[in-house]
């Protein structure tokens, strides 16, 4: 299912950095709808260099591009 977010990003011209890929992967693996705080906690376990500000910016970018609802 990871391909879904990556495909949508490509379709919308969103450049996928390594950090965005990690965030997208965590979102794809989620069975629930985590808020940004919970998403950050999960992302931090994958890559501790990702800040909460990066998670907020990425979620906003994905929402504005129509990738997330």
N, C-alpha and C positions, 0 to 999 in steps of 0.2 A: 504493500500500500504506500510505501515511501515514494514510489513513482508518481503518485497522485499530486502531492505538493510540489515536487520537483517539476513535473510536467506543467502544472499551472503556473509556476514561477517563470518557466521558459516561455510559455504562451503570453505572459504579461510583461515579458522583458525584465524581470527582476533578476539582478545579478546575485548568484548564490555563493556567498563566502563560506568558509569552513564553519564559522559560528552559526550562520543561518542554516546550514545543512544539519548541524547537531540539533538545533531548535526544531527544525522540520521533522527530523527523525523521532525526537521525543514526542512531538504532537501526533505523528502517525502511529506510534506505539501505544498511545493512551486509549484506554477503553472508556474513559470518562471525559469530561470537559473541564480541565484544570484552569483555575484562574492564573493570572500572571505570577503570583507569588508561588503557587504550587509548581507551575511550569519551571520557574527559576530553580526551585529546589531540585527538581528532577534533572534539569540541564546541568546544574552544578556537579552532580554525581558523574556525569559524562565528561565534562570539561570545566574545571574549576576556574579557568581564566575568563569565562563568560560572565559579564556583570548583569545585574538586574536591569540596568538601563538598556543594555543591548537586547535583552529579552523584550522589554517594553517597546523599544523601537522596531524590533522585528515583527512583533505581533501587530503593531499599528500598520507597518508596511504591508504585511500580508492581508490585513483587513481592507486597507485602502485599495489594494490591487484586486480585491474580490476573491482572494485565495482562501480566506477564512471568513466564516459568517459571524 
